[in-house]
Amino acid sequence: MTSSTTPIRLVRRADFIACSRGRRVTTAAFVLQESARGDDRPPRFGFTVTKKTGGAVERNRMRRRLREVVRLGAHAGARPGSDYVLVLNRNALDRPFDVLKTDLAEALRRAAAPRPARSAGRPNP
């Protein structure tokens, strides 16, 4: 039912919660949360917009804009076997569309990058 360009959507609350516990990448218009499922199926995407960001018309417009950005550019950087949630903020409404596409590509790249090793304790002075 979904074409190759239409990303699979997250719909279950448990999947959104799993992403909220995973890796986070912050951009000017959204926070990308990632959770690895541990399989090889295509990536899935979910969108969250809180009521404090605006009225229903504005929230829906933000969601539609980011859904289209994901449709156009997610296949390039999204990893199979991962779930992604974009938590939108007010800047997603006025940010130029091309900049949103760049933000998503950069966020997916940063989410895929290996994490730097953390030291086990405090550094010695």
Order of alpha helices (4+ residues) and beta strands (2+ residues): beta-alpha-beta-beta-beta-alpha-beta-alpha-alpha
